[in-house]
Amino acid sequence: MMGKTYTNPIRSLLGRRRRSFTLAELIVTIVIITILMGITWGAILRVRQQGRVAKTKATIAKINQIIMERYDSYRTRRVPIDTRGLPPLVAARFRLWAIRCIMAWEMPDQWDEIDPSTGVVSSYTLEIEENSQTYVRTIRAPALWDTYRRFLARLNAQGVAQKIHSGQLSPMEANRYGRLLNAVLLYMIVCASDPQNRELFADSEIAWLPFPGLDQHGQDITVKLPVFVDGWGNPIYFIRCPVGFPDSDIQVADPENHHDAFDPLRVDPNAYATFPLVVSPGPDGAIGLSFGSRAGYDAFGNKDFSANYYSLAVSRQWKARVLPIEQLAALGPAFRQYDWFNLNTIPGGNLSGAPYRATPLDDQEAEHYPNGHFDNIHNHRAETMP
């Protein structure tokens, strides 16, 4: 009896086998864990992406407020030319031209508007022909232009310009660094004109990018220049007169119903209201937009000596010429035949702010051509406006 009582628990324990996970159960468990990790990681990435977008919008909003305050001031800006005794419409043309020139000097988005080594000078003369009479006025660069030149000289930025125009860089490198200089100009407009503006931006919103340059002896050097950066660390760009920008809530290419506010007498019938564009390339790092024509080179790095913002400030409808641009370029015809708002009507016309019309040289841009601009973040949206 005692033996039976003793042996039954032993047999029971010996007869019981330890159950393990089957291969199917392990696979199902691993799949579930992988799915959960994927969902969690995806949520983390989305949160990070939203954080970068929010940071970018906040930075652009601050830049936009400073830029738009400057831009709106030109509505009542006194121009340094004498319009007394001129016919009213001729006086209005001179004033509109003068405002556009001053804006180009004080809010440059092309390096050649601030770097005199490429042909931009400190004064221009406009000749307007009206009723068989020629009227002549000259405008000179404002004091802020000299402030910019001194700011760039302290940074040795002219060494970068010399390197880019030296022919020593590949077309791809020259195009890329030429485009990056636009971001340097935006920083200069915001912070060089009023150093206190720098205090509005955190260190994480500013980066010092390395550029190739030449010293005074022609030797290669590296020059670091400041730019505003977005949430992905990419430079933020600027286009003063984005006449071709298609993705705007505030700008309509309609000169009849949305005419240029700086032209109340409508002496430039093709001019419609444009607003400065402050734009981040977004997650892909490709801006996908043309910067328009500039002195000596177009936005793709091709030579185009007829392109210059100071000549483009003259309406196509005027019988006028700008000196010394015609003299420097030796264009032949005395009268300017195109302007900002009509570049698409001439062969090779290049509207600023428009999506690239040809594959750009920059490999970063070419990789995302022609859709690089679709993920951009910019100040033509309500959430980044003041």
Secondary structure, 3 states (H helix, E strand, C coil): CHHHHHHHHHHHHHHCCCCCCCHHHHHHHHHHHHHHHHHHHHHHHHHHHHHHHHHHHHHHHHHHHHHHHHHHHCCCCCCCCCCCCCCHHHHHHHHHHHHHHHHHHHCCCCHHHCCHHHCCCCEEEEEEEECCEEEEEEEECCHHHHHHHHHHHHCCHHHHHHHHCCCCCCHHHHHHHHHHHHHHHHHHHHHHCCHHHHHHCCHHHEEEEEEEEECCCCCEEEEEEEEEECCCCCECEEECCCCCCCCCCCCCCCCCCCECCCCCCCCCCCCECCCCEEEECCCCCCCCECCCCCCEECCCCCEECCCCHHHHCCCCCCCEEEECHHHHHCCCCCCCCCCHHHHHHCCCCCCCCCECCCCCCCHHHHHCCCCCCCCCEECCCHHHCC
